[in-house]
């Protein structure tokens, strides 16, 4: 995972994006990181994809 993608994921976690209910939005993440909301969405989607693939690989071994 790229350092920037990791930074977005860690910021999302620390700001409560993955809490239920969410404590922040992608827009708020974008403002904090000074990037576009669409870029946040892309980073999160790809990071989540990578984490799911990694988890599934680990479960198969």
PDBQT receptor file of N, H, CA, C and O in Angstrom, charges set to zero:
ATOM      1  N   UNK A   1       0.855  -1.176   0.000  1.00  0.00    +0.000 N 
ATOM      2  CA  UNK A   1       0.000   0.000   0.000  1.00  0.00    +0.000 C 
ATOM      3  C   UNK A   1       0.901   1.239   0.000  1.00  0.00    +0.000 C 
ATOM      4  O   UNK A   1       1.890   1.303   0.731  1.00  0.00    +0.000 OA
ATOM      5  N   UNK A   2       0.550   2.201  -0.816  1.00  0.00    +0.000 N 
ATOM      6  H   UNK A   2      -0.253   2.150  -1.410  1.00  0.00    +0.000 HD
ATOM      7  CA  UNK A   2       1.375   3.408  -0.904  1.00  0.00    +0.000 C 
ATOM      8  C   UNK A   2       1.292   4.203   0.397  1.00  0.00    +0.000 C 
ATOM      9  O   UNK A   2       0.306   4.102   1.127  1.00  0.00    +0.000 OA
ATOM     10  N   UNK A   3       2.317   4.985   0.687  1.00  0.00    +0.000 N 
ATOM     11  H   UNK A   3       3.118   5.067   0.094  1.00  0.00    +0.000 HD
ATOM     12  CA  UNK A   3       2.296   5.799   1.911  1.00  0.00    +0.000 C 
ATOM     13  C   UNK A   3       1.100   6.762   1.954  1.00  0.00    +0.000 C 
ATOM     14  O   UNK A   3       0.517   6.964   3.020  1.00  0.00    +0.000 OA
ATOM     15  N   UNK A   4       0.734   7.345   0.837  1.00  0.00    +0.000 N 
ATOM     16  H   UNK A   4       1.207   7.180  -0.029  1.00  0.00    +0.000 HD
ATOM     17  CA  UNK A   4      -0.396   8.288   0.817  1.00  0.00    +0.000 C 
ATOM     18  C   UNK A   4      -1.710   7.558   1.090  1.00  0.00    +0.000 C 
ATOM     19  O   UNK A   4      -2.553   8.049   1.841  1.00  0.00    +0.000 OA
ATOM     20  N   UNK A   5      -1.880   6.393   0.481  1.00  0.00    +0.000 N 
ATOM     21  H   UNK A   5      -1.195   5.994  -0.129  1.00  0.00    +0.000 HD
ATOM     22  CA  UNK A   5      -3.093   5.614   0.698  1.00  0.00    +0.000 C 
ATOM     23  C   UNK A   5      -3.190   5.197   2.163  1.00  0.00    +0.000 C 
ATOM     24  O   UNK A   5      -4.267   5.225   2.759  1.00  0.00    +0.000 OA
ATOM     25  N   UNK A   6      -2.059   4.814   2.728  1.00  0.00    +0.000 N 
ATOM     26  H   UNK A   6      -1.184   4.791   2.244  1.00  0.00    +0.000 HD
ATOM     27  CA  UNK A   6      -2.027   4.450   4.148  1.00  0.00    +0.000 C 
ATOM     28  C   UNK A   6      -2.390   5.657   5.015  1.00  0.00    +0.000 C 
ATOM     29  O   UNK A   6      -3.134   5.521   5.986  1.00  0.00    +0.000 OA
ATOM     30  N   UNK A   7      -1.868   6.833   4.669  1.00  0.00    +0.000 N 
ATOM     31  H   UNK A   7      -1.263   6.943   3.880  1.00  0.00    +0.000 HD
ATOM     32  CA  UNK A   7      -2.184   8.049   5.424  1.00  0.00    +0.000 C 
ATOM     33  C   UNK A   7      -3.687   8.335   5.394  1.00  0.00    +0.000 C 
ATOM     34  O   UNK A   7      -4.275   8.678   6.419  1.00  0.00    +0.000 OA
ATOM     35  N   UNK A   8      -4.306   8.194   4.223  1.00  0.00    +0.000 N 
ATOM     36  H   UNK A   8      -3.828   7.915   3.390  1.00  0.00    +0.000 HD
ATOM     37  CA  UNK A   8      -5.749   8.429   4.107  1.00  0.00    +0.000 C 
ATOM     38  C   UNK A   8      -6.503   7.416   4.963  1.00  0.00    +0.000 C 
ATOM     39  O   UNK A   8      -7.438   7.784   5.675  1.00  0.00    +0.000 OA
ATOM     40  N   UNK A   9      -6.109   6.150   4.903  1.00  0.00    +0.000 N 
ATOM     41  H   UNK A   9      -5.350   5.851   4.325  1.00  0.00    +0.000 HD
ATOM     42  CA  UNK A   9      -6.772   5.106   5.676  1.00  0.00    +0.000 C 
ATOM     43  C   UNK A   9      -6.609   5.353   7.178  1.00  0.00    +0.000 C 
ATOM     44  O   UNK A   9      -7.575   5.226   7.931  1.00  0.00    +0.000 OA
ATOM     45  N   UNK A  10      -5.412   5.701   7.616  1.00  0.00    +0.000 N 
ATOM     46  H   UNK A  10      -4.627   5.804   7.005  1.00  0.00    +0.000 HD
ATOM     47  CA  UNK A  10      -5.171   5.960   9.042  1.00  0.00    +0.000 C 
ATOM     48  C   UNK A  10      -5.947   7.181   9.518  1.00  0.00    +0.000 C 
ATOM     49  O   UNK A  10      -6.478   7.186  10.629  1.00  0.00    +0.000 OA
ATOM     50  N   UNK A  11      -6.016   8.213   8.687  1.00  0.00    +0.000 N 
ATOM     51  H   UNK A  11      -5.585   8.209   7.784  1.00  0.00    +0.000 HD
ATOM     52  CA  UNK A  11      -6.788   9.407   9.047  1.00  0.00    +0.000 C 
ATOM     53  C   UNK A  11      -8.265   9.064   9.145  1.00  0.00    +0.000 C 
ATOM     54  O   UNK A  11      -8.951   9.517  10.061  1.00  0.00    +0.000 OA
ATOM     55  N   UNK A  12      -8.754   8.268   8.211  1.00  0.00    +0.000 N 
ATOM     56  H   UNK A  12      -8.196   7.900   7.467  1.00  0.00    +0.000 HD
ATOM     57  CA  UNK A  12     -10.158   7.847   8.250  1.00  0.00    +0.000 C 
ATOM     58  C   UNK A  12     -10.453   7.099   9.543  1.00  0.00    +0.000 C 
ATOM     59  O   UNK A  12     -11.470   7.339  10.193  1.00  0.00    +0.000 OA
ATOM     60  N   UNK A  13      -9.564   6.201   9.906  1.00  0.00    +0.000 N 
ATOM     61  H   UNK A  13      -8.737   6.006   9.378  1.00  0.00    +0.000 HD
ATOM     62  CA  UNK A  13      -9.753   5.436  11.135  1.00  0.00    +0.000 C 
ATOM     63  C   UNK A  13      -9.742   6.351  12.359  1.00  0.00    +0.000 C 
ATOM     64  O   UNK A  13     -10.608   6.244  13.227  1.00  0.00    +0.000 OA
ATOM     65  N   UNK A  14      -8.767   7.243  12.424  1.00  0.00    +0.000 N 
ATOM     66  H   UNK A  14      -8.063   7.330  11.719  1.00  0.00    +0.000 HD
ATOM     67  CA  UNK A  14      -8.638   8.103  13.609  1.00  0.00    +0.000 C 
ATOM     68  C   UNK A  14      -9.776   9.109  13.730  1.00  0.00    +0.000 C 
ATOM     69  O   UNK A  14     -10.124   9.520  14.837  1.00  0.00    +0.000 OA
ATOM     70  N   UNK A  15     -10.361   9.510  12.593  1.00  0.00    +0.000 N 
ATOM     71  H   UNK A  15     -10.079   9.176  11.694  1.00  0.00    +0.000 HD
ATOM     72  CA  UNK A  15     -11.465  10.476  12.629  1.00  0.00    +0.000 C 
ATOM     73  C   UNK A  15     -12.829   9.803  12.790  1.00  0.00    +0.000 C 
ATOM     74  O   UNK A  15     -13.844  10.490  12.905  1.00  0.00    +0.000 OA
ATOM     75  N   UNK A  16     -12.862   8.467  12.799  1.00  0.00    +0.000 N 
ATOM     76  H   UNK A  16     -12.037   7.910  12.705  1.00  0.00    +0.000 HD
ATOM     77  CA  UNK A  16     -14.114   7.766  13.018  1.00  0.00    +0.000 C 
ATOM     78  C   UNK A  16     -14.913   7.451  11.772  1.00  0.00    +0.000 C 
ATOM     79  O   UNK A  16     -16.117   7.205  11.853  1.00  0.00    +0.000 OA
ATOM     80  N   UNK A  17     -14.265   7.454  10.622  1.00  0.00    +0.000 N 
ATOM     81  H   UNK A  17     -13.287   7.654  10.556  1.00  0.00    +0.000 HD
ATOM     82  CA  UNK A  17     -14.978   7.140   9.379  1.00  0.00    +0.000 C 
ATOM     83  C   UNK A  17     -15.535   5.720   9.405  1.00  0.00    +0.000 C 
ATOM     84  O   UNK A  17     -16.596   5.461   8.838  1.00  0.00    +0.000 OA
ATOM     85  N   UNK A  18     -14.830   4.803  10.055  1.00  0.00    +0.000 N 
ATOM     86  H   UNK A  18     -13.967   5.013  10.515  1.00  0.00    +0.000 HD
ATOM     87  CA  UNK A  18     -15.263   3.407  10.091  1.00  0.00    +0.000 C 
ATOM     88  C   UNK A  18     -16.105   3.071  11.313  1.00  0.00    +0.000 C 
ATOM     89  O   UNK A  18     -16.462   1.910  11.509  1.00  0.00    +0.000 OA
ATOM     90  N   UNK A  19     -16.428   4.058  12.134  1.00  0.00    +0.000 N 
ATOM     91  H   UNK A  19     -16.137   5.002  11.975  1.00  0.00    +0.000 HD
ATOM     92  CA  UNK A  19     -17.321   3.836  13.274  1.00  0.00    +0.000 C 
ATOM     93  C   UNK A  19     -18.762   3.736  12.793  1.00  0.00    +0.000 C 
ATOM     94  O   UNK A  19     -19.097   4.174  11.692  1.00  0.00    +0.000 OA
ATOM     95  N   UNK A  20     -19.604   3.155  13.631  1.00  0.00    +0.000 N 
ATOM     96  H   UNK A  20     -19.332   2.799  14.525  1.00  0.00    +0.000 HD
ATOM     97  CA  UNK A  20     -21.037   3.100  13.333  1.00  0.00    +0.000 C 
ATOM     98  C   UNK A  20     -21.782   3.755  14.479  1.00  0.00    +0.000 C 
ATOM     99  O   UNK A  20     -21.773   3.225  15.590  1.00  0.00    +0.000 OA
ATOM    100  N   UNK A  21     -22.420   4.876  14.252  1.00  0.00    +0.000 N 
ATOM    101  H   UNK A  21     -22.427   5.307  13.349  1.00  0.00    +0.000 HD
ATOM    102  CA  UNK A  21     -22.467   5.624  12.996  1.00  0.00    +0.000 C 
ATOM    103  C   UNK A  21     -21.141   6.336  12.725  1.00  0.00    +0.000 C 
ATOM    104  O   UNK A  21     -20.331   6.538  13.630  1.00  0.00    +0.000 OA
ATOM    105  N   UNK A  22     -20.940   6.704  11.487  1.00  0.00    +0.000 N 
ATOM    106  H   UNK A  22     -21.598   6.541  10.751  1.00  0.00    +0.000 HD
ATOM    107  CA  UNK A  22     -19.711   7.418  11.113  1.00  0.00    +0.000 C 
ATOM    108  C   UNK A  22     -19.620   8.739  11.851  1.00  0.00    +0.000 C 
ATOM    109  O   UNK A  22     -20.613   9.443  12.032  1.00  0.00    +0.000 OA
ATOM    110  N   UNK A  23     -18.388   9.062  12.277  1.00  0.00    +0.000 N 
ATOM    111  H   UNK A  23     -17.581   8.490  12.130  1.00  0.00    +0.000 HD
ATOM    112  CA  UNK A  23     -18.169  10.335  12.958  1.00  0.00    +0.000 C 
ATOM    113  C   UNK A  23     -17.614  11.397  12.017  1.00  0.00    +0.000 C 
ATOM    114  O   UNK A  23     -17.438  12.549  12.413  1.00  0.00    +0.000 OA
ATOM    115  N   UNK A  24     -17.336  11.012  10.767  1.00  0.00    +0.000 N 
ATOM    116  H   UNK A  24     -17.478  10.076  10.445  1.00  0.00    +0.000 HD
ATOM    117  CA  UNK A  24     -16.877  11.984   9.777  1.00  0.00    +0.000 C 
ATOM    118  C   UNK A  24     -17.272  11.500   8.393  1.00  0.00    +0.000 C 
ATOM    119  O   UNK A  24     -17.617  10.335   8.197  1.00  0.00    +0.000 OA
ATOM    120  N   UNK A  25     -17.215  12.404   7.454  1.00  0.00    +0.000 N 
ATOM    121  H   UNK A  25     -16.934  13.350   7.614  1.00  0.00    +0.000 HD
ATOM    122  CA  UNK A  25     -17.547  12.084   6.069  1.00  0.00    +0.000 C 
ATOM    123  C   UNK A  25     -16.282  12.101   5.206  1.00  0.00    +0.000 C 
ATOM    124  O   UNK A  25     -15.220  12.541   5.646  1.00  0.00    +0.000 OA
ATOM    125  N   UNK A  26     -16.415  11.621   3.989  1.00  0.00    +0.000 N 
ATOM    126  H   UNK A  26     -17.278  11.264   3.631  1.00  0.00    +0.000 HD
ATOM    127  CA  UNK A  26     -15.287  11.719   3.058  1.00  0.00    +0.000 C 
ATOM    128  C   UNK A  26     -14.931  13.175   2.806  1.00  0.00    +0.000 C 
ATOM    129  O   UNK A  26     -13.759  13.505   2.623  1.00  0.00    +0.000 OA
ATOM    130  N   UNK A  27     -15.916  14.033   2.794  1.00  0.00    +0.000 N 
ATOM    131  H   UNK A  27     -16.868  13.765   2.942  1.00  0.00    +0.000 HD
ATOM    132  CA  UNK A  27     -15.656  15.458   2.595  1.00  0.00    +0.000 C 
ATOM    133  C   UNK A  27     -14.784  16.017   3.721  1.00  0.00    +0.000 C 
ATOM    134  O   UNK A  27     -13.859  16.791   3.473  1.00  0.00    +0.000 OA
ATOM    135  N   UNK A  28     -15.087  15.619   4.962  1.00  0.00    +0.000 N 
ATOM    136  H   UNK A  28     -15.838  14.990   5.164  1.00  0.00    +0.000 HD
ATOM    137  CA  UNK A  28     -14.292  16.078   6.102  1.00  0.00    +0.000 C 
ATOM    138  C   UNK A  28     -12.874  15.514   6.043  1.00  0.00    +0.000 C 
ATOM    139  O   UNK A  28     -11.911  16.203   6.381  1.00  0.00    +0.000 OA
ATOM    140  N   UNK A  29     -12.753  14.269   5.614  1.00  0.00    +0.000 N 
ATOM    141  H   UNK A  29     -13.536  13.710   5.339  1.00  0.00    +0.000 HD
ATOM    142  CA  UNK A  29     -11.418  13.693   5.428  1.00  0.00    +0.000 C 
ATOM    143  C   UNK A  29     -10.641  14.482   4.375  1.00  0.00    +0.000 C 
ATOM    144  O   UNK A  29      -9.462  14.787   4.558  1.00  0.00    +0.000 OA
ATOM    145  N   UNK A  30     -11.307  14.803   3.286  1.00  0.00    +0.000 N 
ATOM    146  H   UNK A  30     -12.264  14.555   3.138  1.00  0.00    +0.000 HD
ATOM    147  CA  UNK A  30     -10.656  15.558   2.212  1.00  0.00    +0.000 C 
ATOM    148  C   UNK A  30     -10.181  16.915   2.706  1.00  0.00    +0.000 C 
ATOM    149  O   UNK A  30      -9.080  17.351   2.373  1.00  0.00    +0.000 OA
ATOM    150  N   UNK A  31     -11.003  17.578   3.494  1.00  0.00    +0.000 N 
ATOM    151  H   UNK A  31     -11.898  17.224   3.765  1.00  0.00    +0.000 HD
ATOM    152  CA  UNK A  31     -10.603  18.876   4.035  1.00  0.00    +0.000 C 
ATOM    153  C   UNK A  31      -9.389  18.739   4.947  1.00  0.00    +0.000 C 
ATOM    154  O   UNK A  31      -8.466  19.550   4.872  1.00  0.00    +0.000 OA
ATOM    155  N   UNK A  32      -9.381  17.731   5.799  1.00  0.00    +0.000 N 
ATOM    156  H   UNK A  32     -10.132  17.072   5.859  1.00  0.00    +0.000 HD
ATOM    157  CA  UNK A  32      -8.254  17.509   6.710  1.00  0.00    +0.000 C 
ATOM    158  C   UNK A  32      -6.974  17.220   5.944  1.00  0.00    +0.000 C 
ATOM    159  O   UNK A  32      -5.900  17.698   6.312  1.00  0.00    +0.000 OA
ATOM    160  N   UNK A  33      -7.092  16.425   4.863  1.00  0.00    +0.000 N 
ATOM    161  H   UNK A  33      -7.964  16.037   4.564  1.00  0.00    +0.000 HD
ATOM    162  CA  UNK A  33      -5.920  16.000   4.095  1.00  0.00    +0.000 C 
ATOM    163  C   UNK A  33      -5.569  16.954   2.958  1.00  0.00    +0.000 C 
ATOM    164  O   UNK A  33      -4.545  16.790   2.294  1.00  0.00    +0.000 OA
ATOM    165  N   UNK A  34      -6.424  17.950   2.739  1.00  0.00    +0.000 N 
ATOM    166  H   UNK A  34      -7.256  18.083   3.278  1.00  0.00    +0.000 HD
ATOM    167  CA  UNK A  34      -6.234  18.932   1.674  1.00  0.00    +0.000 C 
ATOM    168  C   UNK A  34      -6.170  18.278   0.293  1.00  0.00    +0.000 C 
ATOM    169  O   UNK A  34      -5.302  18.584  -0.525  1.00  0.00    +0.000 OA
ATOM    170  N   UNK A  35      -7.121  17.363   0.060  1.00  0.00    +0.000 N 
ATOM    171  H   UNK A  35      -7.826  17.114   0.724  1.00  0.00    +0.000 HD
ATOM    172  CA  UNK A  35      -7.274  16.723  -1.244  1.00  0.00    +0.000 C 
ATOM    173  C   UNK A  35      -8.759  16.690  -1.593  1.00  0.00    +0.000 C 
ATOM    174  O   UNK A  35      -9.601  16.980  -0.743  1.00  0.00    +0.000 OA
ATOM    175  N   UNK A  36      -9.087  16.340  -2.833  1.00  0.00    +0.000 N 
ATOM    176  H   UNK A  36      -8.403  16.104  -3.524  1.00  0.00    +0.000 HD
ATOM    177  CA  UNK A  36     -10.492  16.284  -3.256  1.00  0.00    +0.000 C 
ATOM    178  C   UNK A  36     -11.205  15.084  -2.637  1.00  0.00    +0.000 C 
ATOM    179  O   UNK A  36     -10.579  14.072  -2.323  1.00  0.00    +0.000 OA
ATOM    180  N   UNK A  37     -12.499  15.207  -2.468  1.00  0.00    +0.000 N 
ATOM    181  H   UNK A  37     -13.007  16.030  -2.724  1.00  0.00    +0.000 HD
ATOM    182  CA  UNK A  37     -13.310  14.120  -1.919  1.00  0.00    +0.000 C 
ATOM    183  C   UNK A  37     -13.222  12.894  -2.817  1.00  0.00    +0.000 C 
ATOM    184  O   UNK A  37     -13.173  11.769  -2.319  1.00  0.00    +0.000 OA
ATOM    185  N   UNK A  38     -13.202  13.090  -4.115  1.00  0.00    +0.000 N 
ATOM    186  H   UNK A  38     -13.241  14.004  -4.519  1.00  0.00    +0.000 HD
ATOM    187  CA  UNK A  38     -13.101  11.960  -5.044  1.00  0.00    +0.000 C 
ATOM    188  C   UNK A  38     -11.790  11.204  -4.854  1.00  0.00    +0.000 C 
ATOM    189  O   UNK A  38     -11.745   9.983  -5.001  1.00  0.00    +0.000 OA
ATOM    190  N   UNK A  39     -10.740  11.921  -4.532  1.00  0.00    +0.000 N 
ATOM    191  H   UNK A  39     -10.776  12.913  -4.413  1.00  0.00    +0.000 HD
ATOM    192  CA  UNK A  39      -9.443  11.292  -4.295  1.00  0.00    +0.000 C 
ATOM    193  C   UNK A  39      -9.486  10.476  -3.006  1.00  0.00    +0.000 C 
ATOM    194  O   UNK A  39      -8.932   9.379  -2.946  1.00  0.00    +0.000 OA
ATOM    195  N   UNK A  40     -10.138  11.004  -1.980  1.00  0.00    +0.000 N 
ATOM    196  H   UNK A  40     -10.588  11.895  -2.028  1.00  0.00    +0.000 HD
ATOM    197  CA  UNK A  40     -10.322  10.246  -0.739  1.00  0.00    +0.000 C 
ATOM    198  C   UNK A  40     -11.074   8.957  -1.036  1.00  0.00    +0.000 C 
ATOM    199  O   UNK A  40     -10.661   7.882  -0.601  1.00  0.00    +0.000 OA
ATOM    200  N   UNK A  41     -12.168   9.058  -1.772  1.00  0.00    +0.000 N 
ATOM    201  H   UNK A  41     -12.502   9.931  -2.126  1.00  0.00    +0.000 HD
ATOM    202  CA  UNK A  41     -12.974   7.886  -2.097  1.00  0.00    +0.000 C 
ATOM    203  C   UNK A  41     -12.138   6.839  -2.829  1.00  0.00    +0.000 C 
ATOM    204  O   UNK A  41     -12.224   5.649  -2.526  1.00  0.00    +0.000 OA
ATOM    205  N   UNK A  42     -11.340   7.275  -3.779  1.00  0.00    +0.000 N 
ATOM    206  H   UNK A  42     -11.270   8.242  -4.025  1.00  0.00    +0.000 HD
ATOM    207  CA  UNK A  42     -10.503   6.346  -4.540  1.00  0.00    +0.000 C 
ATOM    208  C   UNK A  42      -9.470   5.679  -3.641  1.00  0.00    +0.000 C 
ATOM    209  O   UNK A  42      -9.288   4.463  -3.704  1.00  0.00    +0.000 OA
ATOM    210  N   UNK A  43      -8.792   6.458  -2.806  1.00  0.00    +0.000 N 
ATOM    211  H   UNK A  43      -8.940   7.446  -2.755  1.00  0.00    +0.000 HD
ATOM    212  CA  UNK A  43      -7.797   5.890  -1.891  1.00  0.00    +0.000 C 
ATOM    213  C   UNK A  43      -8.437   4.870  -0.955  1.00  0.00    +0.000 C 
ATOM    214  O   UNK A  43      -7.890   3.786  -0.756  1.00  0.00    +0.000 OA
ATOM    215  N   UNK A  44      -9.583   5.203  -0.382  1.00  0.00    +0.000 N 
ATOM    216  H   UNK A  44     -10.028   6.084  -0.543  1.00  0.00    +0.000 HD
ATOM    217  CA  UNK A  44     -10.241   4.289   0.549  1.00  0.00    +0.000 C 
ATOM    218  C   UNK A  44     -10.686   3.012  -0.157  1.00  0.00    +0.000 C 
ATOM    219  O   UNK A  44     -10.504   1.913   0.368  1.00  0.00    +0.000 OA
ATOM    220  N   UNK A  45     -11.265   3.155  -1.336  1.00  0.00    +0.000 N 
ATOM    221  H   UNK A  45     -11.414   4.047  -1.762  1.00  0.00    +0.000 HD
ATOM    222  CA  UNK A  45     -11.738   1.977  -2.070  1.00  0.00    +0.000 C 
ATOM    223  C   UNK A  45     -10.583   1.037  -2.407  1.00  0.00    +0.000 C 
ATOM    224  O   UNK A  45     -10.700  -0.177  -2.242  1.00  0.00    +0.000 OA
ATOM    225  N   UNK A  46      -9.487   1.588  -2.872  1.00  0.00    +0.000 N 
ATOM    226  H   UNK A  46      -9.392   2.575  -3.005  1.00  0.00    +0.000 HD
ATOM    227  CA  UNK A  46      -8.349   0.746  -3.240  1.00  0.00    +0.000 C 
ATOM    228  C   UNK A  46      -7.673   0.138  -2.014  1.00  0.00    +0.000 C 
ATOM    229  O   UNK A  46      -7.245  -1.016  -2.046  1.00  0.00    +0.000 OA
ATOM    230  N   UNK A  47      -7.578   0.912  -0.939  1.00  0.00    +0.000 N 
ATOM    231  H   UNK A  47      -7.925   1.849  -0.913  1.00  0.00    +0.000 HD
ATOM    232  CA  UNK A  47      -6.985   0.385   0.292  1.00  0.00    +0.000 C 
ATOM    233  C   UNK A  47      -7.852  -0.741   0.850  1.00  0.00    +0.000 C 
ATOM    234  O   UNK A  47      -7.332  -1.773   1.275  1.00  0.00    +0.000 OA
ATOM    235  N   UNK A  48      -9.158  -0.547   0.850  1.00  0.00    +0.000 N 
ATOM    236  H   UNK A  48      -9.580   0.291   0.504  1.00  0.00    +0.000 HD
ATOM    237  CA  UNK A  48     -10.068  -1.591   1.333  1.00  0.00    +0.000 C 
ATOM    238  C   UNK A  48      -9.943  -2.843   0.469  1.00  0.00    +0.000 C 
ATOM    239  O   UNK A  48      -9.927  -3.956   0.992  1.00  0.00    +0.000 OA
ATOM    240  N   UNK A  49      -9.856  -2.670  -0.841  1.00  0.00    +0.000 N 
ATOM    241  H   UNK A  49      -9.869  -1.765  -1.267  1.00  0.00    +0.000 HD
ATOM    242  CA  UNK A  49      -9.680  -3.805  -1.749  1.00  0.00    +0.000 C 
ATOM    243  C   UNK A  49      -8.406  -4.572  -1.411  1.00  0.00    +0.000 C 
ATOM    244  O   UNK A  49      -8.413  -5.801  -1.339  1.00  0.00    +0.000 OA
ATOM    245  N   UNK A  50      -7.312  -3.841  -1.205  1.00  0.00    +0.000 N 
ATOM    246  H   UNK A  50      -7.306  -2.843  -1.264  1.00  0.00    +0.000 HD
ATOM    247  CA  UNK A  50      -6.036  -4.473  -0.882  1.00  0.00    +0.000 C 
ATOM    248  C   UNK A  50      -6.108  -5.212   0.449  1.00  0.00    +0.000 C 
ATOM    249  O   UNK A  50      -5.581  -6.318   0.571  1.00  0.00    +0.000 OA
ATOM    250  N   UNK A  51      -6.752  -4.617   1.442  1.00  0.00    +0.000 N 
ATOM    251  H   UNK A  51      -7.180  -3.719   1.343  1.00  0.00    +0.000 HD
ATOM    252  CA  UNK A  51      -6.864  -5.261   2.747  1.00  0.00    +0.000 C 
ATOM    253  C   UNK A  51      -7.721  -6.519   2.688  1.00  0.00    +0.000 C 
ATOM    254  O   UNK A  51      -7.386  -7.524   3.314  1.00  0.00    +0.000 OA
ATOM    255  N   UNK A  52      -8.811  -6.475   1.951  1.00  0.00    +0.000 N 
ATOM    256  H   UNK A  52      -9.084  -5.658   1.443  1.00  0.00    +0.000 HD
ATOM    257  CA  UNK A  52      -9.666  -7.658   1.807  1.00  0.00    +0.000 C 
ATOM    258  C   UNK A  52      -8.898  -8.765   1.094  1.00  0.00    +0.000 C 
ATOM    259  O   UNK A  52      -8.948  -9.919   1.520  1.00  0.00    +0.000 OA
ATOM    260  N   UNK A  53      -8.198  -8.439   0.032  1.00  0.00    +0.000 N 
ATOM    261  H   UNK A  53      -8.157  -7.501  -0.314  1.00  0.00    +0.000 HD
ATOM    262  CA  UNK A  53      -7.417  -9.441  -0.699  1.00  0.00    +0.000 C 
ATOM    263  C   UNK A  53      -6.355 -10.047   0.207  1.00  0.00    +0.000 C 
ATOM    264  O   UNK A  53      -6.159 -11.262   0.197  1.00  0.00    +0.000 OA
ATOM    265  N   UNK A  54      -5.677  -9.232   0.978  1.00  0.00    +0.000 N 
ATOM    266  H   UNK A  54      -5.836  -8.245   0.986  1.00  0.00    +0.000 HD
ATOM    267  CA  UNK A  54      -4.655  -9.723   1.906  1.00  0.00    +0.000 C 
ATOM    268  C   UNK A  54      -5.284 -10.650   2.940  1.00  0.00    +0.000 C 
ATOM    269  O   UNK A  54      -4.753 -11.726   3.214  1.00  0.00    +0.000 OA
ATOM    270  N   UNK A  55      -6.405 -10.241   3.510  1.00  0.00    +0.000 N 
ATOM    271  H   UNK A  55      -6.837  -9.366   3.287  1.00  0.00    +0.000 HD
ATOM    272  CA  UNK A  55      -7.081 -11.052   4.521  1.00  0.00    +0.000 C 
ATOM    273  C   UNK A  55      -7.501 -12.400   3.949  1.00  0.00    +0.000 C 
ATOM    274  O   UNK A  55      -7.315 -13.434   4.590  1.00  0.00    +0.000 OA
ATOM    275  N   UNK A  56      -8.062 -12.390   2.754  1.00  0.00    +0.000 N 
ATOM    276  H   UNK A  56      -8.213 -11.549   2.234  1.00  0.00    +0.000 HD
ATOM    277  CA  UNK A  56      -8.486 -13.637   2.124  1.00  0.00    +0.000 C 
ATOM    278  C   UNK A  56      -7.298 -14.558   1.847  1.00  0.00    +0.000 C 
ATOM    279  O   UNK A  56      -7.399 -15.773   2.021  1.00  0.00    +0.000 OA
ATOM    280  N   UNK A  57      -6.188 -13.990   1.423  1.00  0.00    +0.000 N 
ATOM    281  H   UNK A  57      -6.106 -13.003   1.282  1.00  0.00    +0.000 HD
ATOM    282  CA  UNK A  57      -4.980 -14.795   1.196  1.00  0.00    +0.000 C 
ATOM    283  C   UNK A  57      -4.516 -15.438   2.483  1.00  0.00    +0.000 C 
ATOM    284  O   UNK A  57      -4.132 -16.608   2.494  1.00  0.00    +0.000 OA
ATOM    285  N   UNK A  58      -4.549 -14.678   3.575  1.00  0.00    +0.000 N 
ATOM    286  H   UNK A  58      -4.861 -13.728   3.566  1.00  0.00    +0.000 HD
ATOM    287  CA  UNK A  58      -4.118 -15.193   4.871  1.00  0.00    +0.000 C 
ATOM    288  C   UNK A  58      -5.033 -16.326   5.353  1.00  0.00    +0.000 C 
ATOM    289  O   UNK A  58      -4.571 -17.281   5.978  1.00  0.00    +0.000 OA
ATOM    290  N   UNK A  59      -6.314 -16.212   5.061  1.00  0.00    +0.000 N 
ATOM    291  H   UNK A  59      -6.689 -15.437   4.553  1.00  0.00    +0.000 HD
ATOM    292  CA  UNK A  59      -7.273 -17.228   5.484  1.00  0.00    +0.000 C 
ATOM    293  C   UNK A  59      -7.085 -18.516   4.690  1.00  0.00    +0.000 C 
ATOM    294  O   UNK A  59      -7.390 -19.601   5.185  1.00  0.00    +0.000 OA
ATOM    295  N   UNK A  60      -6.592 -18.404   3.485  1.00  0.00    +0.000 N 
ATOM    296  H   UNK A  60      -6.344 -17.523   3.082  1.00  0.00    +0.000 HD
ATOM    297  CA  UNK A  60      -6.415 -19.576   2.621  1.00  0.00    +0.000 C 
ATOM    298  C   UNK A  60      -5.195 -20.406   3.012  1.00  0.00    +0.000 C 
ATOM    299  O   UNK A  60      -5.092 -21.573   2.634  1.00  0.00    +0.000 OA
ATOM    300  N   UNK A  61      -4.279 -19.816   3.760  1.00  0.00    +0.000 N 
ATOM    301  H   UNK A  61      -4.362 -18.868   4.067  1.00  0.00    +0.000 HD
ATOM    302  CA  UNK A  61      -3.056 -20.559   4.120  1.00  0.00    +0.000 C 
ATOM    303  C   UNK A  61      -3.169 -21.227   5.458  1.00  0.00    +0.000 C 
ATOM    304  O   UNK A  61      -2.229 -21.887   5.901  1.00  0.00    +0.000 OA
TER     305      UNK A  61
